[in-house]
Amino acid sequence: MKYILAHDLGTSGDKATLLSQDGKLAGSCVENYATDYFNTNWAEQDSGVWWKAICGTTKALLEKSGVSAGDVACVSFSGQMMGCLCVDKQGNPLRKSIIWADQRAEKQVSALERKIPLKEFFAITGHRNRASYGLQKLMWIRDNEPEIYANTYKALNAKDYIVFKLTGKMYTDYTDGSSNACLDINEMKWSERIVEAAGIDGDKLPELKASTFIAGGVTEEAARQTGLCAGTPVVMGGGDGLCANIGAGSYKPGRTYSYVGSSAWIATTSEKHVPDEQMRTVTWAHIVPGLYSPNGTMQTAGGAYQWFKDNLCGYEASIAKEAGRSAYDIINEKIEQSPPGANGVTFLPYLLGERAPRWDANIQGAFLGLKMENRTEDIYRAVLEGITLNMSLILDALREQVSIGEIVLIGGGAKGGVWRQMMADIYQSVMKVPSLLEEATSIGAAVTGGVGVGLFKDFSVIDDFLEIERIVEPREAAFAAYAKAKERFNRCYGALKDIEL
């Protein structure tokens, strides 16, 4: 039996997973690491902790699972996107990596927009010109750390650096290329227009490869540190969001999924890049060569729900602790005592501004419509409704671009029955819930690796691996109530968006 080792190199840690060639999980192992948050909106990580985690989880997982290193067919990756790690020609990091959450490059965004209007930038890249992306971060380094910029040989994303550490080769794949916001998504090459307007040296961008590309074999030194066999093929893999496409079965047009965690997104697969005229959604290069992934991500979904639990549900938390239950279970029971529409209470879930579909960094959260007749149950329900109504606006935008039917639901938000039903009712879509809710990115990376080394014939193999545990049907009667709530939700946003608090 052959196995694929997939590393999900995230923001909080690395999760190593072994997937057998017949799609069974043989085990997983996690090692966490820290992020440095400072200067209000700066966020950096030491790339050394990534490599330490890769080595530690690989050794621990092989020992824990009993799988021989010789039975590992390949190593593949899912990685955090939109970062900027500057390395010299020998691959030595010149500074900490500026990660996706960092927003320091606002001046660089403005400078670039003076040369390329936002809509033109969006048409080329599928993305807005924002400080989150890799290109703008590299511009900031050029402007503020000129010596580091001058010595930079390549600017890499997280998984690209680990691929280098394993093979000695420096590449990126098209999905992470998208996250640099200078990939011409129509031509699938670095945009000379944007690179020139940004004023960076295009040679500092790594060579683009398919996600299924075998970057090389594990070197003798990397084998010594990880416990892998020298020569084991290393497949590029892709960005975490796009690996989730594969893990959730969205490998061809007509397949859509939604991830609900701290943030949340809805993504689908299309044959063409069809830019949203209102720029509500974005488009990524897909893991599958030649395809695209239209996507809309909101800032605080499960994050807003957790904020509510942690700050306003102390009683439920104490009751849950005494009973040995989850506080969310008790909150969900209360939510079910309020009808769809929450008896007129509206919650705006904009606790960290908003990305899709509002793209409003300054909007703030709020409860509106409170009356003497309202109960706590209405407030509880309004929280989940506000998050889900915002997601429905993303879905509306995507439906204008492509045909969307059933939706596979993954992430921690898929665990609650009341929320699953709410999504089905508001979206008026059948929601399909897999048995494994937290493994989509890892499985997607593993399937990508398996396709890369020929263990799997193509990405359709995910249909054999993806086990749907439950199906949630939408209720027509509930949708009528939610239509009124959605109209109210939009009016509340419109009324508050220009108020400075």
MONOR-V618074 format. One record per backbone hydrogen bond with DSSP energy under -0.5 kcal/mol. NH is the residue of the N-H (numbers start at 1). CO is the residue of the C=O. E is the energy in kcal/mol with one decimal. If there is no record, write none. Layout:
# MONOR-V618074
nh=(NH | NH)
co=(CO | CO)
e=(E | E)
This chain:
# MONOR-V618074
nh=(3 | 4 | 5 | 6 | 6 | 7 | 8 | 8 | 9 | 9 | 10 | 10 | 14 | 15 | 16 | 16 | 17 | 18 | 19 | 19 | 20 | 21 | 23 | 26 | 26 | 27 | 29 | 31 | 33 | 36 | 37 | 38 | 41 | 42 | 44 | 45 | 47 | 49 | 50 | 51 | 52 | 53 | 54 | 55 | 56 | 57 | 58 | 59 | 60 | 61 | 62 | 63 | 64 | 65 | 66 | 71 | 72 | 73 | 73 | 74 | 75 | 76 | 78 | 79 | 80 | 84 | 85 | 86 | 87 | 88 | 91 | 94 | 95 | 97 | 98 | 99 | 99 | 100 | 102 | 103 | 106 | 107 | 109 | 110 | 111 | 112 | 113 | 114 | 115 | 116 | 121 | 122 | 123 | 124 | 125 | 126 | 130 | 133 | 134 | 135 | 137 | 138 | 139 | 140 | 141 | 142 | 143 | 144 | 145 | 148 | 149 | 150 | 151 | 152 | 152 | 153 | 154 | 155 | 156 | 156 | 158 | 161 | 162 | 163 | 164 | 165 | 166 | 167 | 168 | 171 | 172 | 174 | 177 | 178 | 179 | 180 | 181 | 182 | 184 | 184 | 185 | 185 | 186 | 187 | 188 | 189 | 191 | 192 | 195 | 196 | 197 | 198 | 199 | 200 | 202 | 204 | 205 | 206 | 207 | 209 | 213 | 215 | 215 | 216 | 218 | 219 | 223 | 224 | 225 | 226 | 227 | 231 | 232 | 233 | 234 | 235 | 235 | 236 | 237 | 238 | 240 | 243 | 244 | 245 | 246 | 247 | 248 | 249 | 250 | 251 | 254 | 255 | 256 | 256 | 257 | 258 | 259 | 260 | 261 | 261 | 264 | 265 | 266 | 267 | 268 | 269 | 270 | 274 | 275 | 279 | 282 | 283 | 284 | 286 | 291 | 292 | 293 | 295 | 296 | 298 | 301 | 301 | 302 | 303 | 305 | 306 | 307 | 308 | 309 | 310 | 311 | 312 | 313 | 317 | 318 | 319 | 320 | 321 | 322 | 323 | 324 | 324 | 325 | 329 | 330 | 331 | 332 | 333 | 334 | 335 | 336 | 337 | 338 | 342 | 344 | 345 | 346 | 347 | 348 | 349 | 351 | 352 | 353 | 353 | 354 | 356 | 359 | 360 | 365 | 366 | 368 | 374 | 378 | 379 | 380 | 381 | 382 | 383 | 384 | 385 | 386 | 387 | 388 | 389 | 390 | 391 | 392 | 393 | 394 | 395 | 396 | 397 | 398 | 399 | 400 | 400 | 401 | 401 | 402 | 407 | 408 | 409 | 410 | 410 | 411 | 413 | 414 | 415 | 416 | 417 | 420 | 421 | 422 | 423 | 424 | 425 | 426 | 427 | 428 | 429 | 431 | 432 | 432 | 433 | 433 | 434 | 434 | 435 | 437 | 443 | 444 | 445 | 446 | 447 | 448 | 449 | 450 | 451 | 452 | 453 | 454 | 455 | 456 | 461 | 462 | 463 | 464 | 465 | 466 | 467 | 468 | 469 | 469 | 470 | 472 | 473 | 476 | 479 | 480 | 481 | 482 | 483 | 484 | 485 | 486 | 487 | 488 | 489 | 490 | 491 | 492 | 493 | 494 | 495 | 496 | 497 | 499 | 500 | 501)
co=(71 | 19 | 74 | 4 | 17 | 76 | 6 | 15 | 7 | 78 | 8 | 13 | 31 | 8 | 14 | 29 | 6 | 27 | 4 | 17 | 24 | 2 | 20 | 18 | 24 | 18 | 16 | 14 | 12 | 44 | 35 | 42 | 39 | 38 | 36 | 97 | 45 | 46 | 46 | 47 | 48 | 49 | 50 | 51 | 52 | 53 | 54 | 55 | 56 | 57 | 58 | 59 | 60 | 61 | 62 | 68 | 69 | 3 | 71 | 3 | 233 | 5 | 7 | 238 | 9 | 98 | 156 | 84 | 154 | 92 | 88 | 86 | 86 | 45 | 84 | 43 | 97 | 81 | 99 | 41 | 104 | 104 | 105 | 106 | 107 | 108 | 109 | 110 | 112 | 112 | 117 | 118 | 119 | 120 | 121 | 122 | 128 | 130 | 179 | 180 | 133 | 134 | 135 | 136 | 137 | 138 | 139 | 140 | 141 | 145 | 145 | 146 | 147 | 148 | 149 | 87 | 87 | 204 | 85 | 154 | 80 | 157 | 158 | 159 | 160 | 161 | 162 | 163 | 164 | 169 | 207 | 209 | 173 | 174 | 175 | 177 | 178 | 177 | 182 | 189 | 124 | 183 | 124 | 184 | 184 | 184 | 182 | 190 | 191 | 192 | 193 | 194 | 195 | 195 | 200 | 201 | 202 | 155 | 170 | 172 | 210 | 213 | 234 | 234 | 232 | 166 | 219 | 220 | 221 | 222 | 223 | 218 | 229 | 73 | 216 | 75 | 233 | 213 | 211 | 77 | 79 | 239 | 240 | 241 | 242 | 243 | 244 | 246 | 245 | 249 | 269 | 252 | 254 | 406 | 267 | 408 | 265 | 410 | 259 | 263 | 298 | 259 | 296 | 257 | 294 | 255 | 292 | 272 | 273 | 276 | 295 | 126 | 293 | 291 | 288 | 270 | 284 | 282 | 266 | 264 | 262 | 299 | 261 | 262 | 301 | 302 | 303 | 304 | 305 | 306 | 307 | 308 | 309 | 313 | 314 | 315 | 316 | 317 | 318 | 319 | 320 | 321 | 320 | 326 | 326 | 327 | 328 | 329 | 330 | 331 | 332 | 334 | 335 | 339 | 341 | 342 | 368 | 382 | 366 | 347 | 349 | 353 | 350 | 363 | 360 | 297 | 355 | 354 | 350 | 348 | 346 | 371 | 375 | 375 | 376 | 377 | 378 | 379 | 380 | 381 | 382 | 383 | 384 | 385 | 386 | 387 | 388 | 389 | 390 | 391 | 392 | 393 | 394 | 395 | 396 | 397 | 397 | 398 | 398 | 430 | 256 | 432 | 258 | 408 | 437 | 260 | 411 | 412 | 413 | 415 | 416 | 417 | 418 | 419 | 420 | 421 | 422 | 423 | 424 | 424 | 472 | 407 | 430 | 431 | 470 | 409 | 432 | 467 | 435 | 439 | 440 | 441 | 442 | 443 | 444 | 445 | 446 | 447 | 448 | 449 | 451 | 450 | 450 | 458 | 459 | 460 | 461 | 461 | 462 | 465 | 466 | 433 | 467 | 433 | 431 | 471 | 474 | 475 | 476 | 477 | 478 | 479 | 480 | 481 | 482 | 483 | 484 | 485 | 486 | 487 | 488 | 489 | 490 | 491 | 492 | 493 | 496 | 498 | 499)
e=(-2.5 | -2.8 | -2.4 | -0.7 | -3.1 | -2.3 | -0.5 | -2.7 | -0.8 | -3.1 | -1.3 | -2.2 | -2.6 | -1.9 | -0.6 | -3.1 | -2.7 | -2.4 | -2.3 | -0.5 | -2.9 | -1.9 | -2.3 | -2.9 | -0.6 | -0.7 | -2.3 | -2.2 | -2.3 | -3.0 | -0.8 | -1.6 | -2.6 | -2.3 | -2.2 | -2.0 | -0.6 | -1.6 | -0.7 | -1.7 | -2.2 | -2.2 | -2.5 | -2.6 | -2.6 | -3.0 | -2.0 | -2.1 | -2.3 | -2.6 | -2.2 | -2.0 | -2.9 | -2.7 | -1.4 | -1.9 | -1.4 | -3.2 | -0.8 | -0.8 | -2.1 | -2.5 | -2.8 | -1.6 | -2.4 | -1.6 | -2.0 | -0.6 | -2.3 | -2.1 | -2.1 | -3.0 | -0.6 | -2.6 | -2.1 | -1.7 | -0.7 | -0.5 | -1.9 | -3.0 | -0.6 | -0.5 | -1.8 | -2.2 | -2.2 | -2.2 | -2.2 | -1.5 | -1.0 | -2.2 | -2.5 | -2.7 | -2.0 | -1.6 | -2.5 | -2.6 | -1.0 | -1.3 | -1.9 | -1.7 | -1.4 | -2.2 | -2.2 | -1.8 | -2.0 | -2.2 | -2.2 | -2.2 | -2.9 | -0.5 | -2.3 | -2.6 | -1.6 | -0.6 | -1.2 | -3.2 | -1.5 | -2.4 | -2.8 | -0.6 | -0.6 | -1.9 | -1.6 | -2.4 | -2.0 | -2.4 | -1.9 | -2.3 | -3.2 | -0.6 | -2.2 | -1.1 | -2.2 | -2.0 | -1.1 | -1.3 | -1.6 | -0.7 | -0.5 | -3.1 | -2.1 | -1.2 | -0.6 | -0.6 | -2.4 | -1.0 | -3.1 | -0.7 | -2.7 | -2.4 | -2.2 | -2.5 | -1.0 | -1.6 | -0.8 | -2.2 | -1.7 | -0.6 | -0.6 | -1.9 | -1.8 | -0.9 | -2.3 | -0.9 | -1.6 | -2.5 | -2.5 | -2.0 | -1.7 | -2.1 | -2.4 | -2.9 | -1.9 | -0.5 | -2.7 | -3.2 | -0.5 | -2.4 | -2.6 | -2.2 | -2.7 | -2.4 | -1.9 | -0.8 | -1.2 | -2.5 | -2.1 | -1.7 | -3.0 | -1.5 | -0.9 | -1.5 | -0.5 | -0.6 | -2.6 | -2.8 | -2.1 | -2.1 | -0.5 | -2.8 | -1.6 | -2.2 | -1.8 | -2.6 | -2.0 | -0.6 | -2.4 | -0.9 | -0.6 | -1.9 | -3.1 | -2.1 | -2.1 | -1.9 | -2.0 | -2.6 | -2.6 | -3.0 | -2.0 | -2.7 | -2.3 | -0.6 | -2.6 | -2.3 | -2.0 | -2.8 | -2.2 | -2.3 | -2.4 | -3.2 | -2.1 | -2.5 | -1.0 | -2.2 | -2.1 | -2.4 | -2.5 | -2.1 | -2.0 | -1.9 | -1.0 | -0.5 | -2.8 | -0.6 | -1.2 | -2.4 | -2.8 | -1.7 | -1.6 | -2.3 | -1.8 | -1.7 | -1.9 | -2.3 | -1.7 | -1.7 | -2.8 | -0.5 | -3.0 | -0.6 | -1.5 | -0.9 | -0.7 | -0.6 | -1.4 | -2.0 | -4.3 | -1.3 | -0.6 | -1.3 | -2.9 | -1.7 | -0.9 | -1.3 | -2.5 | -2.4 | -2.4 | -1.4 | -1.2 | -2.5 | -2.7 | -1.8 | -2.4 | -3.1 | -1.8 | -1.9 | -2.0 | -1.2 | -1.2 | -2.2 | -2.4 | -1.9 | -2.3 | -2.4 | -0.9 | -0.5 | -0.5 | -1.3 | -2.5 | -2.7 | -2.2 | -2.7 | -2.7 | -0.5 | -2.2 | -2.8 | -1.9 | -1.8 | -0.5 | -0.5 | -2.3 | -2.3 | -1.8 | -2.5 | -2.2 | -2.5 | -2.8 | -2.9 | -1.5 | -1.0 | -2.4 | -2.9 | -0.5 | -0.5 | -2.9 | -0.7 | -0.6 | -2.5 | -0.7 | -3.0 | -2.7 | -2.3 | -2.3 | -2.8 | -2.2 | -2.2 | -2.7 | -2.6 | -2.1 | -1.9 | -0.8 | -2.0 | -1.6 | -1.3 | -1.8 | -1.9 | -1.5 | -0.9 | -2.5 | -0.8 | -0.7 | -2.5 | -0.6 | -1.7 | -3.0 | -0.6 | -0.6 | -1.6 | -1.2 | -1.0 | -2.1 | -2.1 | -1.2 | -1.7 | -2.6 | -1.8 | -2.2 | -2.5 | -2.3 | -1.9 | -2.4 | -2.0 | -2.4 | -2.1 | -1.5 | -2.0 | -2.0 | -0.6 | -0.6)
